[in-house]
């Protein structure tokens, strides 16, 4: 599972690099991964300081920290 989370984190990073600030819904659709895996991967990226998560559930928006 940790490998899948890491791969998905990379997919999310690339998606955000191309699309900029995006909702969780857009990210999940854009990379064709499960909602839970996307959430875990965003948590990983946030913990490592790569992304910023703003807003309130269910309307979170995510973007790359520059």
N, CA, C and O atoms as a MOPAC input file, in Angstrom:
PM7 MOZYME 1SCF
protein

 N      0.82000 1    -1.19400 1     0.00000 1
 C      0.00000 1     0.00000 1     0.00000 1
 C      0.86700 1     1.26300 1     0.00000 1
 O      0.52700 1     2.24800 1    -0.65500 1
 N      1.97000 1     1.23600 1     0.72300 1
 C      2.83100 1     2.41600 1     0.79900 1
 C      3.38200 1     2.77000 1    -0.58100 1
 O      3.56900 1     3.94800 1    -0.88900 1
 N      3.64100 1     1.77300 1    -1.40400 1
 C      4.12400 1     2.03000 1    -2.75900 1
 C      3.05800 1     2.73200 1    -3.57800 1
 O      3.35600 1     3.68100 1    -4.30400 1
 N      1.80800 1     2.27200 1    -3.46800 1
 C      0.70200 1     2.88600 1    -4.20500 1
 C      0.49300 1     4.33900 1    -3.76600 1
 O      0.22800 1     5.20800 1    -4.59700 1
 N      0.61200 1     4.59800 1    -2.46600 1
 C      0.47000 1     5.96600 1    -1.95100 1
 C      1.57400 1     6.85300 1    -2.52100 1
 O      1.31300 1     7.98600 1    -2.92400 1
 N      2.79900 1     6.34700 1    -2.55800 1
 C      3.91900 1     7.11300 1    -3.10300 1
 C      3.77300 1     7.39500 1    -4.58200 1
 O      4.04900 1     8.50700 1    -5.03100 1
 N      3.34400 1     6.41100 1    -5.33900 1
 C      3.13000 1     6.59600 1    -6.77500 1
 C      2.02400 1     7.61300 1    -7.01200 1
 O      2.14200 1     8.48400 1    -7.87400 1
 N      0.94600 1     7.49700 1    -6.24000 1
 C     -0.17200 1     8.43600 1    -6.36600 1
 C      0.26200 1     9.84200 1    -5.97900 1
 O     -0.17500 1    10.81200 1    -6.60000 1
 N      1.11200 1     9.97200 1    -4.96800 1
 C      1.63500 1    11.28900 1    -4.58400 1
 C      2.38000 1    11.91700 1    -5.76000 1
 O      2.23500 1    13.11200 1    -6.01400 1
 N      3.16000 1    11.13900 1    -6.46500 1
 C      3.85600 1    11.64100 1    -7.65300 1
 C      2.88200 1    12.05900 1    -8.74200 1
 O      3.07400 1    13.08600 1    -9.39300 1
 N      1.83400 1    11.26400 1    -8.94000 1
 C      0.80700 1    11.60600 1    -9.93200 1
 C      0.12000 1    12.92700 1    -9.56400 1
 O     -0.13800 1    13.76500 1   -10.42800 1
 N     -0.16900 1    13.09700 1    -8.27200 1
 C     -0.81400 1    14.33100 1    -7.80900 1
 C      0.10800 1    15.52000 1    -8.02800 1
 O     -0.33000 1    16.56900 1    -8.50000 1
 N      1.38100 1    15.36200 1    -7.68700 1
 C      2.34700 1    16.45100 1    -7.87300 1
 C      2.36900 1    16.89000 1    -9.34000 1
 O      2.31800 1    18.08400 1    -9.63700 1
 N      2.44600 1    15.92300 1   -10.24600 1
 C      2.48000 1    16.25000 1   -11.67700 1
 C      1.16600 1    16.90400 1   -12.12100 1
 O      1.18100 1    17.85400 1   -12.90300 1
 N      0.03900 1    16.40300 1   -11.62800 1
 C     -1.26000 1    16.97800 1   -11.96500 1
 C     -1.31400 1    18.44200 1   -11.52400 1
 O     -1.71800 1    19.31200 1   -12.29500 1
 N     -0.91000 1    18.70700 1   -10.29100 1
 C     -0.94600 1    20.08000 1    -9.77500 1
 C      0.04100 1    20.98800 1   -10.49700 1
 O     -0.22800 1    22.17700 1   -10.66600 1
 N      1.16700 1    20.45400 1   -10.91900 1
 C      2.15700 1    21.22800 1   -11.66200 1
 C      1.56400 1    21.72700 1   -12.97800 1
 O      1.87400 1    22.83300 1   -13.42000 1
 N      0.72000 1    20.91800 1   -13.59700 1
 C      0.09500 1    21.28000 1   -14.87500 1
 C     -1.16300 1    22.12800 1   -14.66100 1
 O     -1.36900 1    23.11700 1   -15.36500 1
 N     -2.00100 1    21.74700 1   -13.69500 1
 C     -3.32400 1    22.36300 1   -13.54500 1
 C     -3.41300 1    23.45000 1   -12.47700 1
 O     -4.39300 1    24.19400 1   -12.44900 1
 N     -2.44100 1    23.56200 1   -11.61800 1
 C     -2.50300 1    24.55400 1   -10.54500 1
 C     -3.50300 1    24.15600 1    -9.47000 1
 O     -3.84700 1    22.98200 1    -9.33500 1
 N     -3.96600 1    25.13900 1    -8.70600 1
 C     -4.87600 1    24.88700 1    -7.58800 1
 C     -6.08700 1    24.08400 1    -8.06200 1
 O     -6.75300 1    24.45700 1    -9.02800 1
 N     -6.36300 1    22.97300 1    -7.36800 1
 C     -7.42000 1    22.05600 1    -7.78200 1
 C     -8.17800 1    21.52000 1    -6.58400 1
 O     -7.63700 1    21.43300 1    -5.48100 1
 N     -9.42500 1    21.16500 1    -6.80400 1
 C    -10.23300 1    20.54100 1    -5.76000 1
 C     -9.87600 1    19.06000 1    -5.66000 1
 O     -9.30000 1    18.48200 1    -6.58200 1
 N    -10.22500 1    18.46200 1    -4.52900 1
 C    -10.00100 1    17.02000 1    -4.36600 1
 C    -10.73900 1    16.23800 1    -5.44500 1
 O    -10.22200 1    15.25500 1    -5.97600 1
 N    -11.94100 1    16.67800 1    -5.76000 1
 C    -12.74800 1    16.00900 1    -6.78200 1
 C    -12.03100 1    16.03200 1    -8.13100 1
 O    -11.97100 1    15.01300 1    -8.82000 1
 N    -11.48900 1    17.18900 1    -8.50800 1
 C    -10.77600 1    17.31300 1    -9.78100 1
 C     -9.51500 1    16.45400 1    -9.80600 1
 O     -9.21000 1    15.81600 1   -10.81300 1
 N     -8.78800 1    16.44200 1    -8.69600 1
 C     -7.56700 1    15.63300 1    -8.63000 1
 C     -7.91200 1    14.15700 1    -8.76300 1
 O     -7.27200 1    13.43800 1    -9.53100 1
 N     -8.91600 1    13.70200 1    -8.02400 1
 C     -9.30500 1    12.28300 1    -8.06100 1
 C     -9.71200 1    11.87500 1    -9.46900 1
 O     -9.32300 1    10.80800 1    -9.94400 1
 N    -10.48500 1    12.70900 1   -10.13300 1
 C    -10.88700 1    12.42100 1   -11.52200 1
 C     -9.70400 1    12.50900 1   -12.47200 1
 O     -9.55700 1    11.68200 1   -13.37100 1
 N     -8.86300 1    13.51200 1   -12.26900 1
 C     -7.75600 1    13.77200 1   -13.18400 1
 C     -6.68900 1    12.70200 1   -13.20300 1
 O     -6.04900 1    12.48100 1   -14.23100 1
 N     -6.48800 1    12.02900 1   -12.07100 1
 C     -5.44900 1    10.99400 1   -12.03400 1
 C     -6.03800 1     9.58800 1   -11.98100 1
 O     -5.29900 1     8.60400 1   -11.96500 1
 N     -7.37100 1     9.49100 1   -11.95400 1
 C     -8.07600 1     8.19300 1   -11.96900 1
 C     -7.61600 1     7.25700 1   -10.85400 1
 O     -7.28600 1     6.09600 1   -11.09700 1
 N     -7.59900 1     7.77500 1    -9.63900 1
 C     -7.24400 1     6.97200 1    -8.45600 1
 C     -8.39900 1     7.04400 1    -7.46500 1
 O     -9.23900 1     7.94000 1    -7.55000 1
 N     -8.44000 1     6.11900 1    -6.54300 1
 C     -9.47500 1     6.09400 1    -5.52800 1
 C     -9.37300 1     7.26300 1    -4.56100 1
 O     -8.28500 1     7.77200 1    -4.29100 1
 N    -10.52500 1     7.68200 1    -4.04300 1
 C    -10.59800 1     8.82600 1    -3.13900 1
 C     -9.69700 1     8.64700 1    -1.91000 1
 O     -8.96900 1     9.56900 1    -1.54300 1
 N     -9.73700 1     7.47800 1    -1.27700 1
 C     -8.93200 1     7.23100 1    -0.07800 1
 C     -7.43800 1     7.31400 1    -0.36900 1
 O     -6.67900 1     7.88700 1     0.41200 1
 N     -7.02200 1     6.74500 1    -1.48800 1
 C     -5.60900 1     6.78200 1    -1.85700 1
 C     -5.17000 1     8.21600 1    -2.12800 1
 O     -4.06700 1     8.60700 1    -1.74800 1
 N     -6.02100 1     9.00000 1    -2.78000 1
 C     -5.71100 1    10.40800 1    -3.04100 1
 C     -5.55000 1    11.16100 1    -1.72400 1
 O     -4.61200 1    11.94300 1    -1.56900 1
 N     -6.45900 1    10.93000 1    -0.77200 1
 C     -6.36300 1    11.61000 1     0.51900 1
 C     -5.06900 1    11.25500 1     1.25300 1
 O     -4.40000 1    12.13200 1     1.79900 1
 N     -4.72300 1     9.97000 1     1.26400 1
 C     -3.48500 1     9.56100 1     1.92900 1
 C     -2.26400 1    10.18000 1     1.24800 1
 O     -1.31900 1    10.59300 1     1.92100 1
 N     -2.28200 1    10.24300 1    -0.06300 1
 C     -1.15600 1    10.79500 1    -0.81400 1
 C     -1.02600 1    12.29700 1    -0.61100 1
 O      0.08600 1    12.81500 1    -0.51400 1
 N     -2.15300 1    13.00100 1    -0.54400 1
 C     -2.11100 1    14.43800 1    -0.27400 1
 C     -1.57300 1    14.68000 1     1.13800 1
 O     -0.82100 1    15.62600 1     1.36600 1
 N     -1.96100 1    13.82400 1     2.07700 1
 C     -1.41300 1    13.92900 1     3.43000 1
 C      0.09100 1    13.76600 1     3.43300 1
 O      0.80000 1    14.49500 1     4.12700 1
 N      0.57800 1    12.81600 1     2.66400 1
 C      2.02200 1    12.59000 1     2.54400 1
 C      2.69400 1    13.84900 1     1.98400 1
 O      3.68200 1    14.33200 1     2.53700 1
 N      2.15100 1    14.37000 1     0.89000 1
 C      2.72900 1    15.56700 1     0.27600 1
 C      2.66900 1    16.77100 1     1.21000 1
 O      3.60700 1    17.56800 1     1.26000 1
 N      1.57400 1    16.90500 1     1.94600 1
 C      1.43100 1    18.02000 1     2.88900 1
 C      2.44000 1    17.89500 1     4.02300 1
 O      3.06200 1    18.88400 1     4.41300 1
 N      2.60300 1    16.70100 1     4.54800 1
 C      3.54500 1    16.47300 1     5.64900 1
 C      4.97200 1    16.80300 1     5.23100 1
 O      5.75900 1    17.30700 1     6.03300 1
 N      5.29700 1    16.52200 1     3.99300 1
 C      6.64000 1    16.81200 1     3.49300 1
 C      6.78800 1    18.25000 1     2.99300 1
 O      7.86000 1    18.64500 1     2.53500 1
 N      5.70300 1    19.03300 1     3.08300 1
 C      5.77000 1    20.44300 1     2.72000 1
 C      5.67700 1    20.74200 1     1.24000 1
 O      6.03600 1    21.83800 1     0.81000 1
 N      5.20100 1    19.79000 1     0.45000 1
 C      5.13600 1    19.98500 1    -0.99900 1
 C      3.83500 1    20.63300 1    -1.46600 1
 O      3.79800 1    21.26100 1    -2.52500 1
 N      2.76200 1    20.48200 1    -0.67500 1
 C      1.47900 1    21.05100 1    -1.07400 1
 C      0.86000 1    21.84000 1     0.07600 1
 O      1.20600 1    21.66200 1     1.24400 1
 N     -0.06200 1    22.71100 1    -0.29500 1
 C     -0.87000 1    23.45700 1     0.66400 1
 C     -2.30800 1    23.00400 1     0.46800 1
 O     -2.77700 1    22.88400 1    -0.66400 1
 N     -3.00600 1    22.75200 1     1.56800 1
 C     -4.41300 1    22.36500 1     1.52300 1
 C     -5.20800 1    23.48600 1     2.18300 1
 O     -4.93700 1    23.86000 1     3.32400 1
 N     -6.18900 1    24.02000 1     1.46000 1
 C     -7.00400 1    25.12100 1     1.96400 1
 C     -8.47800 1    24.75400 1     1.89200 1
 O     -8.87200 1    23.83300 1     1.17700 1
 N     -9.28600 1    25.49500 1     2.64700 1
 C    -10.72800 1    25.31700 1     2.59100 1
 C    -11.23000 1    24.37800 1     3.67000 1
 O    -10.50600 1    23.99900 1     4.59000 1
 N    -12.48000 1    24.02200 1     3.52500 1
 C    -13.13800 1    23.13900 1     4.48400 1
 C    -13.81200 1    21.99400 1     3.73600 1
 O    -14.17300 1    22.12000 1     2.56600 1
 N    -13.96800 1    20.89700 1     4.42600 1
 C    -14.60300 1    19.72100 1     3.84600 1
 C    -16.01900 1    20.05200 1     3.39600 1
 O    -16.71300 1    20.76000 1     4.12500 1
 N    -16.47500 1    19.60500 1     2.29000 1
 C    -15.80700 1    18.74500 1     1.30600 1
 C    -15.12400 1    19.53100 1     0.18500 1
 O    -14.77700 1    18.95400 1    -0.84600 1
 N    -14.92900 1    20.81700 1     0.37100 1
 C    -14.42900 1    21.67200 1    -0.70500 1
 C    -12.96100 1    22.05200 1    -0.56300 1
 O    -12.58400 1    23.19200 1    -0.83800 1
 N    -12.13300 1    21.10800 1    -0.13800 1
 C    -10.70900 1    21.38500 1    -0.02600 1
 C    -10.12100 1    21.69300 1    -1.39200 1
 O    -10.53400 1    21.12800 1    -2.40400 1
 N     -9.15300 1    22.59700 1    -1.40400 1
 C     -8.37300 1    22.87400 1    -2.60800 1
 C     -6.90500 1    22.65700 1    -2.25800 1
 O     -6.46200 1    22.94100 1    -1.14500 1
 N     -6.16500 1    22.14900 1    -3.23600 1
 C     -4.77200 1    21.78300 1    -3.03300 1
 C     -3.93500 1    22.45100 1    -4.11400 1
 O     -4.34300 1    22.52200 1    -5.27400 1
 N     -2.76100 1    22.94100 1    -3.72500 1
 C     -1.83700 1    23.48200 1    -4.71400 1
 C     -0.40700 1    23.25700 1    -4.23100 1
 O     -0.15200 1    23.05400 1    -3.04400 1
 N      0.51700 1    23.30200 1    -5.19400 1
 C      1.93600 1    23.09600 1    -4.88500 1
 C      2.48400 1    24.29400 1    -4.13500 1
 O      2.18300 1    25.44100 1    -4.46400 1
 N      3.28400 1    24.01900 1    -3.13600 1
 C      4.00400 1    25.08100 1    -2.40900 1
 C      5.20300 1    25.46000 1    -3.27700 1
 O      5.99200 1    24.59400 1    -3.65700 1
 N      5.34100 1    26.72200 1    -3.58500 1
 C      6.44500 1    27.18800 1    -4.44200 1
 C      7.49500 1    27.87900 1    -3.63900 1
 O      8.49500 1    28.33600 1    -4.19200 1

